[in-house]
Amino acid sequence: MQHSQTHLRSRPISAGHLRAFEAVARHLNFRAASEEMALTQSAVSRQIQSLEEEVGVSLFLRHTRAVELTSAGALLLMAVAHTLPRVDAAVRQIRQNAGRKSVSLTTFASFASMWLIPRMEQFQRDNPDIDIRIDASDSAVDLDVADVDLALRYGPTAGMPPHAVRLFGEQLTPVASPWLLKSGAPLKKPADLAQFALIEAGDAHRTHLEWLTWRRWFDEQKQPKLQPKRWLYFNYAYQMVQAALTGQGVVLARLPMVAESLANGDLIEPLPNQRMDSPHAYWLIVGARSAQRPEIKAFSDWLMGQAKATRQTIGEVPDPDTVDYID
């Protein structure tokens, strides 16, 4: 459907036409797109025809049983796929700002369960007018597009954006329940771990988290051939710590995640001089669209206060508040 230049229009293209185009391009099916948009198939078809008249070229090749993007359609889809989510996020933010104050954040499930949620009662008590939404997912979220205000992430310095704020670092250390240590064999040196069940992530050796493994800790302690009484494998850090809390074995724990359990005596660190440094740290990243909202500033300030308390509990030195660059 080629049109002469005189037929091309310069007025803005309808957003409804672009949404219809995106749905058809994603499904490559007019019927599926119409069902998603709660419109008739003919209505969607008319919107696509109007859009093609606006841009002056065909966007789809229509076959008997299939739909195919033209090169022009593929080019337009690249732009629309990035633009529409940003528009939707901006509208959500405008509606949000016009109503209740809220903070939405994303972080990984173990951090949410073991560090963030147990501390949030204080913030809610001090800020009763702020709603909080937590998206616990291991998938990274683009704060420029998603309906999320901030992210709490875990990784090396090199993997973080320039505006990321370091909360605290990490060491790995064996921990166990007091009951297990009192009722079982003595645990005074690394070699004594051969008398205990050891708890570990089931996929740690096959992923980028290999520094979290007992085998690496054994190598650091000059015990490369040590074998435990038995192994217990779990998928998530909070499952591993829960097993340790109930006396099922010794876990090589991320120190910031169990700091409170150590402080209140629910867990014991039997080998405090054998801590192992991790190459990763915990970070706060605030989305540019949300940074100036008072409730985001309040939540970020509260997080930094909680992070400072964690650094003090785990004995992290130097304190990031007193140096320009801790790593």
C-alpha positions in Angstrom: 0.0 0.0 0.0 2.4 2.7 -1.2 1.1 6.3 -1.1 2.5 9.4 -2.7 4.2 12.0 -0.6 1.2 14.3 -1.0 -1.0 11.7 0.9 1.3 11.6 3.9 -0.1 13.5 6.9 1.9 15.4 9.5 -0.5 15.4 12.4 0.3 13.2 15.4 -0.5 9.5 15.1 -3.3 8.2 17.3 -2.0 6.3 20.4 -4.9 3.9 20.0 -3.7 3.0 16.5 -0.2 2.4 17.9 -1.5 0.1 20.7 -3.4 -1.9 18.1 -0.3 -2.1 15.9 1.8 -3.3 18.9 -0.7 -6.0 19.8 -1.0 -7.3 16.3 2.8 -7.2 15.8 3.4 -9.1 19.1 0.8 -11.8 18.3 1.1 -11.7 14.5 -2.6 -12.5 14.7 -5.5 -10.0 14.4 -7.9 -12.3 16.4 -5.5 -12.6 19.4 -4.9 -8.9 19.3 -8.6 -8.1 19.3 -9.2 -10.4 22.2 -6.5 -8.8 24.2 -7.8 -5.3 23.5 -11.4 -6.3 24.0 -12.3 -5.0 20.6 -13.8 -6.6 17.5 -11.4 -8.0 14.9 -12.8 -5.6 12.4 -12.2 -2.6 14.7 -8.5 -3.6 15.1 -8.2 -4.1 11.4 -9.6 -0.6 10.7 -7.1 0.9 13.2 -4.2 -0.8 11.4 -5.5 0.4 8.0 -5.7 4.0 9.4 -2.2 3.7 10.8 -0.9 2.5 7.4 -2.6 5.4 5.7 -0.9 7.8 8.3 2.6 6.5 7.7 2.2 5.9 4.0 3.3 2.3 3.7 2.1 -1.2 4.6 3.1 -2.4 8.0 2.0 -6.0 7.6 1.9 -8.6 4.9 -1.5 -10.3 5.1 -1.4 -14.0 4.1 -4.4 -16.4 4.1 -3.6 -17.8 7.6 -0.8 -15.6 8.8 0.4 -12.1 9.3 3.9 -10.9 8.8 5.7 -7.6 9.6 7.1 -5.7 6.7 10.5 -4.0 7.2 8.7 -0.7 7.9 6.5 -2.5 10.5 9.6 -4.0 12.2 11.2 -0.6 12.4 8.0 1.0 13.9 7.7 -1.9 16.4 11.1 -1.2 17.8 10.1 2.3 18.6 6.6 1.5 19.9 7.8 -1.4 22.1 10.1 1.0 24.0 7.8 4.0 24.0 4.4 2.7 25.1 5.7 1.1 28.4 7.4 4.5 29.2 4.1 6.3 28.6 2.2 3.8 30.7 4.7 4.1 33.5 4.5 7.9 33.4 0.7 7.8 33.5 0.7 5.4 36.5 3.1 7.7 38.3 0.9 10.8 37.6 -2.1 8.9 38.9 -0.1 7.7 41.9 1.1 11.2 42.8 -2.5 12.5 42.6 -3.6 10.0 45.2 -2.0 8.1 48.0 1.7 8.3 48.7 3.4 5.0 48.0 6.8 3.3 47.5 7.3 0.4 45.2 10.5 -1.5 45.2 12.1 -4.6 43.7 14.6 -7.0 45.3 15.4 -10.7 45.3 13.2 -13.0 47.5 15.8 -14.0 50.1 16.8 -10.4 50.8 13.2 -9.4 51.1 12.4 -12.2 53.5 15.6 -12.1 55.6 16.7 -8.5 55.8 14.0 -6.0 54.5 10.6 -7.3 55.8 11.7 -7.9 59.4 12.8 -4.3 59.6 9.9 -2.6 57.9 7.6 -2.4 61.0 9.5 0.7 62.2 9.1 2.5 58.9 5.4 1.8 58.7 5.0 3.0 62.3 6.8 6.2 61.6 5.1 6.7 58.2 1.5 5.5 58.4 0.5 7.5 55.3 2.9 5.7 52.9 1.8 2.5 51.1 4.6 0.0 50.3 4.7 -2.5 47.5 7.5 -5.1 47.2 8.2 -7.1 44.1 10.4 -10.0 45.2 11.9 -11.4 42.0 15.3 -12.6 40.9 14.9 -10.8 37.5 16.4 -7.4 37.1 13.9 -4.6 36.5 14.5 -1.6 34.4 13.6 1.3 36.6 13.2 3.7 33.6 10.3 1.6 32.3 8.8 -0.4 35.1 6.3 0.9 37.6 9.0 0.6 40.3 10.6 3.4 42.3 13.8 1.7 43.6 15.7 -1.5 43.6 17.8 -3.3 46.2 20.3 -5.4 44.4 23.2 -7.8 45.0 26.3 -7.9 42.9 29.9 -6.6 42.3 30.7 -2.9 41.9 31.3 -3.4 38.2 27.8 -4.6 37.7 26.1 -1.6 39.2 25.1 1.8 37.6 27.1 4.9 38.6 24.3 6.2 40.8 24.0 3.0 42.9 24.6 3.5 46.6 26.4 0.8 48.5 24.5 -0.4 51.5 27.0 -3.0 52.9 29.4 -5.6 51.9 29.4 -9.3 52.6 31.3 -12.1 54.4 30.5 -15.7 54.5 30.7 -17.6 57.8 29.5 -21.0 59.2 26.4 -20.7 61.5 24.3 -23.2 63.4 21.6 -23.3 66.1 22.8 -23.3 69.7 20.9 -26.5 70.2 22.9 -28.3 67.5 26.2 -27.1 68.8 25.3 -28.2 72.4 24.0 -31.6 71.5 26.4 -32.6 68.7 30.1 -33.0 68.3 32.4 -30.1 69.2 32.9 -27.5 66.5 36.2 -25.7 67.4 38.1 -25.8 64.1 37.2 -26.2 60.3 38.0 -30.0 60.3 35.3 -30.6 62.9 32.7 -29.8 60.2 33.2 -33.4 59.0 30.9 -34.5 61.9 28.0 -32.3 60.8 25.4 -32.1 58.0 26.2 -29.1 55.8 23.6 -27.0 54.2 24.1 -25.5 50.7 22.3 -24.1 47.6 21.6 -26.9 45.3 22.6 -25.0 42.1 25.5 -23.0 43.5 28.1 -25.0 41.7 26.3 -24.5 38.3 25.7 -20.8 38.6 27.6 -17.5 39.0 27.2 -17.9 42.9 30.1 -20.4 43.3 31.8 -18.2 45.8 28.9 -19.1 48.2 29.9 -22.8 48.3 31.4 -24.8 51.1 34.0 -26.1 48.7 35.4 -22.6 48.3 35.4 -22.1 52.0 37.2 -25.5 52.5 39.9 -24.4 50.1 40.4 -21.1 52.0 40.7 -23.1 55.2 43.2 -25.6 53.7 40.7 -28.4 53.9 40.1 -29.2 50.2 39.2 -32.9 50.8 36.8 -32.4 53.7 33.5 -34.2 53.4 30.6 -33.7 55.8 28.4 -36.2 57.5 25.8 -35.5 54.8 24.6 -32.6 52.5 21.3 -30.8 52.6 20.5 -28.8 49.5 17.9 -26.0 49.1 16.9 -23.5 46.4 16.9 -20.2 48.4 19.0 -18.6 51.2 16.1 -18.2 53.5 15.3 -21.9 53.3 18.9 -22.8 54.1 18.9 -20.5 57.1 15.6 -21.9 58.3 17.0 -25.4 58.2 20.0 -24.2 60.3 17.6 -22.4 62.8 15.8 -25.7 63.3 19.1 -27.6 64.0 19.3 -29.6 60.8 22.9 -28.7 60.0 25.5 -25.9 59.6 25.0 -23.4 56.8 27.7 -21.1 55.2 25.6 -18.0 55.6 25.8 -14.5 54.2 26.7 -12.5 57.3 24.4 -9.5 56.6 21.4 -11.8 56.1 21.8 -13.5 59.5 23.2 -10.6 61.6 20.0 -10.2 63.6 19.7 -13.9 64.3 23.3 -13.9 65.5 22.7 -10.8 67.7 19.7 -12.3 69.4 21.3 -15.8 69.9 19.0 -17.7 67.5 22.2 -18.7 65.6 25.8 -19.1 66.7 28.9 -18.3 64.7 31.3 -21.1 66.0 34.3 -20.1 63.9 34.3 -16.3 63.9 37.9 -16.1 62.8 37.3 -18.0 59.6 35.0 -15.6 57.8 35.5 -15.4 54.0 35.1 -12.3 52.0 32.6 -12.2 49.2 33.1 -10.3 45.9 29.5 -9.0 46.1 27.8 -6.2 48.0 24.2 -4.9 48.5 23.1 -1.8 46.7 20.3 0.8 46.6 19.3 2.1 43.2 16.6 4.8 43.0 14.8 5.4 39.7 15.3 8.9 38.2 11.6 9.4 37.8 11.0 8.8 41.5 14.0 10.3 43.2 12.5 13.7 44.1 9.3 12.4 45.7 9.3 13.0 49.4 8.1 9.5 50.3 11.0 8.0 48.2 13.5 10.2 50.0 12.0 9.2 53.3 12.2 5.5 52.5 15.8 5.8 51.1 16.9 7.7 54.2 15.4 4.9 56.4 17.1 2.2 54.3 20.5 4.0 54.7 19.9 4.1 58.5 19.1 0.4 58.6 22.2 -0.4 56.4 24.4 1.6 58.8 23.1 -0.5 61.7 23.8 -3.7 59.7 27.4 -2.5 59.0 27.9 -2.0 62.7 26.4 -5.4 63.6 28.6 -7.3 61.2 31.7 -5.1 62.1 32.2 -3.8 58.6 35.1 -1.4 58.5 35.6 1.2 57.0 32.1 2.7 57.2 31.0 4.0 53.8 29.8 7.2 55.6 33.4 8.1 56.4 35.2 7.3 53.2 34.7 8.4 49.6 34.9 4.8 48.2 34.7 1.7 50.3 35.4 -0.9 47.6 
